[in-house]
């Protein structure tokens, strides 16, 4: 990188998929990027080494308070600021919602929702001091519509979007933006995080519907391997365009991809209602 960077971006879940593409896209656009993942100098060393050399790789377990605090402190110690936090790390379960036990439900919410709460709280004091910054929440179109057999996943994404929207109102006075990127289906490593529901007795009672989720997963794997699935780099390109849009003109939700199941239309209607609520509470 030559000259001063456009800003400092911290990207979670950057070892593969959308997070990796975001790290590459922003680095290519002149940002100083810190790409984070678990164990980048051990079992995920090949993923870390595959990133461009100008990308700085840090270890981060988004579910661990100490790991998250150490990661953010390292960035601030090295460069003194964080301009963009991309909350991208996540997992997905597809199966009968009732049959996932409490440990599984907590793990998914910890990874997909509480990690954003954790990282946002760690970076916001610095952003407030510097009077500027952007919180990016990579959710899913499942944050606007619920797909059968993905109830826990959708719940985590909807919770994240609720938090992100409240932050958008609360942080405006500090020059800090909060926004959501909603990818349509893309071929990523999310399927590798899939866990089968542990309540076997519940699955027996469901019978045939319990097998539908497994068929959906098989069909998704086949779609990934078909060569017809879209390129997840599209998500990174959209995020870059949003970040290059002036503060105050960015949409809260931006959908990436064409297979949106009508979510763009739904989001437009939601935005009208949400803006009315914000005006009623004096948050515009």
C-alpha positions, 0 to 999 in steps of 0.5 A: 500500500502506497500513501495513507490508507482510506481508513482502517477496517476490521473484518471478522470471519475473514478466513473464507467466503464473504469475509475473505472477499470483503477483506480482499476488496477493501484492501484493493480499494486502499483500506488498511484491512485487519482480517480476523479468524480463529487460529490463523497461525495454526489450523487456519494458516493456509487461509491466512496465507491465501490473503493478499500480503498487505492484509494484516491477519489477527486471531479472533474468536468472536465468542470469547471476551478476552480474545475480542478485547485483545484483537481490538486493543492490538489494532488500536495500539498499532494504528490508533483508530478503527473506521469500519467494523465488519461483523461478518462471522457467523454459522447456520443451522438448517433443521427442525427448530424444536429439535435443536437443544439449548446448548446449540441455540445458545452457540448459534446466537453467541456466534451470530448475534452476541459477537456483534454486541461484543465487538461493537461495544469494544470499537465504539469508544474509539469511534466516538472519540474520533467522531466517526466510523461505520458498523457493518452487520453482514446478515442475510435476506433471512433477516427479513424473511424466515425460511422453513427449517432455518428458524434459529438462523433467521432469529439471530439475523433479525436480532442483529438487524434490530440492534443495528437499526437502534445503533443507527439512530443512537450513534448519528450524533457522533458521526457513526453509521450502522448499516446492514448488508443482506446477502442472497444465497451464495456459495460459502462455507456456512454449510460447514458450520451445519449441526444436526438437531440433537433431540432425536426423539423430537425428530422421530415425532416429526417424521417426514418433515424432519427429512426435508431439511436434510434434502435441502442441505443436499440440494444446496451442496449440489448447487454450490458445486454446479458452477451456477451459483453467484460469486460471493465477491459481489457482496464485497463489491456492494459493501465497498460501494455503500462505504463510498457513499457519503454519510447520511445518504447510505441505505440502512439495508442493502441486498446483495444478489438477485435471488431475493424472494421479494426482500428488496420490495419488503425492505422498501415498505419496512423503511417507510414504517421505520422512518415514521417510528424514528420521527415519532421518537425524535430520532431523525 
